[in-house]
């Protein structure tokens, strides 16, 4: 009897699988056919051969008008609903953002595992693919690491990928609600902070203590149109925005009074859909993380392929910079791919017997090193925070400051009496085209001040971090295929514009900040090191010395 039951179970399993497959296939096929027929009319579709010839284009058979036809005026008191995935973002794949969480919040091994899963993800349907990415990305991830990535890493990439037309539509509405099947923790911070979204309804993740388990909560993956009914009840939102190629989005916006769609092809190919930097809802001054590119599957594969070569190249470049004479170091550095641009000429020797004070913009820890190499002479650099590793590897003399204004002033006066000195008055690095507030201490110490406009460009890894290991900053910068450094030496500040000419130290500091900003095409701010670390790392960026 038992054997006969087992033999009957196997055919039943096959029948259920076949039934599920036919249901999925026929449901989607019938839906697409219904969209085409409803939009164009069955008779017209049969009689017009030009439409039949273009039936492969999904945008031609959209049930709803394009977003570009949406009137943005008079919507101050209306409610708009949409999804960030496929509507607000130009890229229709959310894989890069899972990769950012895996790499920046987890580890390089977690990111590599997620990359290896790509061939399997491509053959899964939407729901299984999303569950698999959630598990690989979040299993064992700490809650505070996700919070850090959400606050300091993801906003930059969301802003760069934002659909400008969709952003304008969202801004025109008085109330905005986002429904998304991706984890809420990945998007809520950005949507509320930068787009002023009132509510974000997304997939909730299961947690155990201070860690994610990699599973979704008991409510499962969010079904957008069902969630909308739960939130609004019988009331219909005024405007719905969705993707032209998404069944779930069509079901969502069908419950709205007005509905518009974003075409996948238009979002990718139309230059006007790219979000201009000057239109960002908030200036992007600070962000963290090591990756300088959007980690699509192909871009991530390229990074892992380059990684062994990059590590060897970084070691070689470090050796060249530390051990070889300036001229030979420049030659071998350029040969290895480092792009060094030097503009301006070194100043004349100081007349009062003291050294020259070089005031630099601060892009990476290597600023004084590249300035010293460009000038072809040794310099002394003062810094507020420098790891032991960086201090040992530095090819020039480095001196730590204590943040005690009187003691630091005495230290810098002594160093100036011994030779030329480099100072970065911003106190910390900034990646974006902004200059932080300049400390005025340097202006009180010297009358011969030479501003130096320094800038960098990287394509793969950032050479700075607020929450990671600072000792690896130079390594990551030198691991880039073609790291670029620009050094522009401006003329000496006229004596009448220094403290010796009757100006206050704050006036001198502000004047030099403006001159450097003009030379670089940057914008001056009043933000400080404290502001940066409070935003990116949740602390004031001060490490207490252990006694």
Secondary structure, DSSP 8 states (H G I E B T S, - for coil): -HHHHHHHHHHHHHHHHHHHHHHHHHHHHHHHHHHHHHHH-HHHHHH-HHHHHTTT-GGGG-SSEEGGG---TT-TT-EEEE-IIIIIBS-S--HHHHHHIIIIII-HHHHHHHHHTHHHHHTS-HHHHHHHHHHHHHTT-BHHHHHHHHHHTHHHHHHHTBBHHHHHHHHHSSEEEEEEEEEHHHHHHHHHHHS--SEEEEE-EEEETTEEEEEE-TT-S--HHHHHHHHHTT---SEEEEETT-HHHHHHHTTSSEEEEE-HHHHHH-GGGB--GGG-SS-------SB-S---HHHHHHHHHHHHHHHHHHHHHHHHHHHS-HHHHHHHHHHTT-EEEEES------SSSS--EEEE--SSTTHHHHHHHHHTS--EEEES---HHHHHH-SSEEEE--S-HHHHHHHHHHHHHHS-EEE-TT-S---SSEE----SGGGGT-S-EEEEEEEEE-SSB-S--SSS-GGGHHHHHHTSTT-EEEEEEEEE--GGGSGGGT--HHHHHHHHHHHHHHHHT-EE----HHHHHHHHTSS-S------
